[in-house]
Every structure is written in structure tokens, then in C-alpha cells.
Amino acid sequence: MTGSTTTQSVTEQLRVKVLDGEFPLGSRLQERTLAQLLSVSRTPVRDALQVLAGEGLLDYSPHSGYVVRRFGLTDVLHAFDMRIALEGMACRTLTGQGMSTGTMELLTANLDRAAEVVEQGEWSAERQGRWLDLNLDFHNTILAAAGNPYLVQGVEQARRAARIHDAAVHRGRGELARWFTHDEVRQALADHRRIVHALVEGPPDRAEFLMREHILTNREQIRRHGARSAPGAGPERV
């Protein structure tokens, strides 16, 4: 394994551990300890920590070294604001340049599979998990088809805030995603259908608006649930 390959492997392993909450928020990550944990030298660990700090997952200071960044509900909401802007732009871009037959087939197949999961049979945790996977594929397909890797990178970084907060607060159970009711999931699927129609028919500003509205709805649902579930929270004021 080459040095660059080792660094990539170590970076991915540490990234997953941070995202899954294996390292508590605010904990210090020491090169020697991590090198022993992963059975590698300290050099790829040092390089990996620099990468993760650049991604915003770690904080660094000369005195304390690398520390797992703390993400709260406010950070999650700010991350959704970023997604609203970037994924709306992706829809505008894709509508303006025209959608390929391949992308249309992917989105159509996604909607068909999602309809089977959401609209047929009794709603369950298993079905919700399948919906979450299809939902992620839907958004990723649009981002990839827009052809701008910076949009993809920005959205991926924004998603990490929610995942870290979720793992820290709920010990990796994925509670943020599971806050959505069956009716809210049905509405999200209806949003997806309207977005695809706008991607085909245009105009670009309508496709952008529908995606922005869709993600804003999700953001507000998380904000309301987060306010109600916060320690010591009383009746919510909207």
C-alpha cells in the first residue's frame, strides 16, 4: 500500500468514526493513540487529521491539537441553509442545460421505487429506512447530473453536521431522519415528483424554487422537533 493510499484509508476510517460518534464531541485526537488503533505510522494519521480539520469535522489549536468539533442543533439548521442554496442551484443548472435520458431514467426509477415503499403496505421502521436511502439517491442524482463537483462537495459537508449531531445526541440511532412522520414522507415524495416535472418542463427558476422549498420544509420540521426534544424544553413557540 502506497503512502497516499494509506493516508486515504486512514482518513476514511477516521472520518467514519467521527461521523458515527465513536469519538465524543470535544474529545482530543492524539496521533500516537490513533496510529496504534489503526496499526499505521503517525505520518498518515497526521495527514488525515489535517484533511478532517479542513472538512470542518475537527478544530485545531497549537495548544490542544485536534479536537472533535461540537455540532448543535443550530449548526444543523445552518447546514440546511447551505443545502437550500446549493441544491436549489443544482436544479437551476440542470434545468438550464437540459437533463439527459440517463438521468431521467434514474429519477423515474427512483420515484417508482419510492412510491412502492411509501404508499403500499403498513408503515414501519424498515420501510422508513428504505425511503431514507431512496431519498438520498434522489438528491445525489440531481447533484451529480448538474455537473458541478463543488456543489456536491458543499452538500456533502453540510450533511456531516446533521450526522455528527445525530450520533452525539442519539448515539447513532438516526433519530433526526426518523422524526418525519409517514404523512411528512408522503409530502416529501410529492415534492420529489414536482421537482422532476420542473426539471423537465422548466423554467429553471421554478425547479430551483421547488427544491429550496422542499429542503426548507425539512429544515423547519427538524427545528420544531429539535426544540421540543431539547432538555427542559417547554411548549414550543413558533
C-alpha positions as CSV (number, residue, x, y, z in Angstrom):
1,M,0.0,0.0,0.0
2,T,1.5,3.3,-1.0
3,G,1.8,6.3,1.3
4,S,-1.1,8.2,-0.5
5,T,-3.3,5.1,-0.4
6,T,-2.6,4.6,3.3
7,T,-3.4,8.2,4.0
8,Q,-6.7,7.9,2.1
9,S,-7.6,4.7,4.0
10,V,-6.8,6.3,7.4
11,T,-8.7,9.5,6.5
12,E,-11.8,7.5,5.6
13,Q,-11.6,5.3,8.7
14,L,-11.3,8.3,11.0
15,R,-14.0,10.2,9.1
16,V,-16.4,7.4,9.7
17,K,-15.6,7.2,13.4
18,V,-16.1,10.9,13.8
19,L,-19.4,10.9,11.9
20,D,-20.7,7.8,13.7
21,G,-19.9,9.4,17.1
22,E,-17.2,6.9,18.2
23,F,-15.2,9.9,19.3
24,P,-17.2,12.2,21.7
25,L,-17.7,15.8,20.7
26,G,-14.9,17.9,22.1
27,S,-12.5,14.9,22.6
28,R,-8.9,15.3,21.7
29,L,-7.5,13.1,19.0
30,Q,-3.9,12.2,19.5
31,E,-1.6,11.0,16.7
32,R,0.1,8.2,18.7
33,T,-3.1,6.7,20.0
34,L,-4.8,6.7,16.6
35,A,-1.7,5.2,14.9
36,Q,-1.8,2.4,17.4
37,L,-5.6,1.9,17.0
38,L,-5.2,1.7,13.2
39,S,-1.9,-0.1,13.1
40,V,-0.2,2.5,11.0
41,S,2.6,5.1,11.4
42,R,1.9,8.6,12.7
43,T,2.5,10.2,9.3
44,P,-0.7,9.2,7.6
45,V,-2.6,9.9,10.8
46,R,-1.2,13.4,10.9
47,D,-2.1,14.0,7.3
48,A,-5.6,12.6,7.8
49,L,-6.3,14.9,10.8
50,Q,-5.3,17.8,8.6
51,V,-7.8,16.7,6.0
52,L,-10.6,16.3,8.5
53,A,-9.9,19.7,10.0
54,G,-10.2,21.2,6.5
55,E,-13.6,19.5,6.2
56,G,-14.7,21.2,9.3
57,L,-15.0,18.0,11.3
58,L,-12.2,18.8,13.7
59,D,-11.0,22.0,15.4
60,Y,-7.3,22.7,15.7
61,S,-5.2,24.9,18.0
62,P,-1.5,24.8,18.8
63,H,-2.2,24.1,22.5
64,S,-4.9,21.4,22.3
65,G,-4.2,19.9,18.9
66,Y,-7.1,18.3,17.1
67,V,-10.4,18.2,18.8
68,V,-13.7,16.8,17.5
69,R,-15.9,19.8,16.7
70,R,-19.1,20.3,18.6
71,F,-22.2,20.4,16.4
72,G,-25.5,21.5,17.9
73,L,-29.0,22.0,16.5
74,T,-28.1,25.5,15.3
75,D,-25.2,24.0,13.3
76,V,-27.7,21.5,11.7
77,L,-30.0,24.3,10.8
78,H,-27.2,26.3,9.3
79,A,-26.2,23.3,7.3
80,F,-29.7,23.0,5.9
81,D,-29.5,26.6,4.9
82,M,-26.4,25.7,2.9
83,R,-28.2,22.8,1.3
84,I,-31.2,25.0,0.4
85,A,-28.8,27.3,-1.6
86,L,-26.6,24.6,-3.2
87,E,-29.3,22.1,-4.2
88,G,-31.5,24.8,-5.5
89,M,-28.6,25.9,-7.7
90,A,-28.1,22.4,-8.8
91,C,-31.8,22.2,-10.0
92,R,-31.4,25.6,-11.8
93,T,-28.3,24.4,-13.5
94,L,-29.6,21.0,-14.5
95,T,-32.9,22.5,-15.9
96,G,-30.9,25.1,-17.9
97,Q,-28.5,22.7,-19.5
98,G,-31.2,20.0,-20.1
99,M,-31.5,16.6,-18.4
100,S,-30.0,13.6,-20.1
101,T,-32.1,10.5,-20.9
102,G,-30.0,8.5,-18.4
103,T,-30.6,11.0,-15.6
104,M,-34.3,11.0,-16.3
105,E,-34.4,7.2,-16.2
106,L,-32.7,7.2,-12.8
107,L,-35.1,9.7,-11.3
108,T,-38.1,8.0,-12.8
109,A,-37.0,4.6,-11.4
110,N,-36.3,6.3,-8.0
111,L,-39.8,7.7,-7.9
112,D,-41.4,4.4,-8.8
113,R,-39.4,2.5,-6.1
114,A,-40.2,5.2,-3.5
115,A,-43.9,5.1,-4.3
116,E,-43.9,1.3,-3.6
117,V,-42.1,1.9,-0.3
118,V,-44.2,4.9,0.9
119,E,-47.7,4.1,-0.5
120,Q,-48.0,0.3,-0.2
121,G,-48.2,-1.7,3.0
122,E,-48.0,-0.8,6.6
123,W,-45.5,1.9,7.5
124,S,-42.6,0.6,9.5
125,A,-39.0,1.3,10.6
126,E,-37.8,-0.9,7.8
127,R,-39.8,1.0,5.2
128,Q,-38.6,4.3,6.5
129,G,-35.0,3.1,6.2
130,R,-35.6,2.2,2.6
131,W,-37.2,5.6,2.0
132,L,-34.2,7.3,3.5
133,D,-31.9,5.5,1.1
134,L,-34.1,6.4,-1.9
135,N,-34.3,10.0,-0.7
136,L,-30.5,10.3,-0.6
137,D,-30.2,8.7,-4.0
138,F,-32.7,11.2,-5.4
139,H,-30.8,14.2,-4.2
140,N,-27.4,12.8,-5.2
141,T,-28.6,12.0,-8.7
142,I,-29.6,15.6,-9.2
143,L,-26.4,16.9,-7.8
144,A,-24.3,14.6,-9.9
145,A,-26.2,15.5,-13.1
146,A,-25.7,19.2,-12.5
147,G,-22.0,18.6,-13.3
148,N,-20.5,20.9,-10.7
149,P,-18.3,19.0,-8.2
150,Y,-18.2,22.0,-5.9
151,L,-21.9,21.7,-5.3
152,V,-21.5,18.0,-4.5
153,Q,-18.7,18.7,-2.0
154,G,-20.6,21.6,-0.4
155,V,-23.7,19.4,0.2
156,E,-21.7,16.5,1.5
157,Q,-20.0,18.8,4.0
158,A,-23.4,20.2,5.1
159,R,-24.8,16.8,5.6
160,R,-22.0,15.9,8.0
161,A,-23.2,18.4,10.6
162,A,-26.5,16.7,10.9
163,R,-24.9,13.2,11.1
164,I,-22.4,14.1,13.8
165,H,-25.1,15.9,15.9
166,D,-27.4,13.0,15.5
167,A,-24.8,10.4,16.5
168,A,-23.7,12.5,19.5
169,V,-27.2,13.2,20.8
170,H,-28.9,9.9,19.9
171,R,-26.0,7.5,19.9
172,G,-26.1,6.8,16.2
173,R,-29.8,5.8,16.1
174,G,-30.6,8.1,13.3
175,E,-33.3,10.0,15.2
176,L,-33.2,13.1,13.1
177,A,-34.3,11.3,10.0
178,R,-36.8,9.2,11.9
179,W,-38.6,12.3,13.3
180,F,-40.5,12.5,10.0
181,T,-44.0,11.0,10.1
182,H,-45.5,8.9,7.4
183,D,-47.6,11.8,6.2
184,E,-44.5,14.0,6.1
185,V,-42.7,11.4,4.0
186,R,-45.7,11.3,1.6
187,Q,-45.4,15.0,1.2
188,A,-41.7,14.7,0.5
189,L,-42.4,12.2,-2.2
190,A,-44.9,14.5,-3.7
191,D,-42.3,17.2,-3.6
192,H,-39.9,14.9,-5.5
193,R,-42.4,14.4,-8.2
194,R,-43.0,18.1,-8.7
195,I,-39.2,18.7,-8.7
196,V,-38.7,16.2,-11.5
197,H,-41.6,17.7,-13.5
198,A,-40.0,21.1,-13.2
199,L,-36.6,19.8,-14.2
200,V,-38.1,18.6,-17.4
201,E,-40.5,21.3,-18.2
202,G,-38.8,24.3,-16.6
203,P,-38.3,27.1,-16.2
204,P,-35.1,26.9,-14.2
205,D,-36.2,29.3,-11.5
206,R,-39.3,27.0,-10.8
207,A,-37.1,24.0,-10.4
208,E,-34.8,25.9,-8.1
209,F,-37.8,27.2,-6.1
210,L,-39.3,23.8,-5.6
211,M,-36.1,22.3,-4.3
212,R,-35.4,25.2,-2.0
213,E,-39.0,24.9,-0.6
214,H,-38.6,21.1,-0.2
215,I,-35.4,21.4,1.9
216,L,-36.8,24.3,3.8
217,T,-39.8,22.2,4.8
218,N,-37.4,19.5,6.1
219,R,-35.4,22.1,8.0
220,E,-38.4,23.5,9.7
221,Q,-39.6,20.0,10.7
222,I,-36.2,19.3,12.3
223,R,-36.2,22.7,14.0
224,R,-39.6,22.0,15.6
225,H,-38.8,18.5,16.6
226,G,-35.4,19.7,18.0
227,A,-37.0,22.5,20.1
228,R,-39.5,20.0,21.6
229,S,-36.8,17.4,22.3
230,A,-34.3,19.7,23.9
231,P,-33.6,19.1,27.6
232,G,-36.0,21.1,29.7
233,A,-38.0,22.4,26.7
234,G,-41.5,23.6,27.4
235,P,-44.3,24.2,24.9
236,E,-43.0,25.2,21.6
237,R,-43.4,28.7,20.3
238,V,-43.4,29.1,16.6
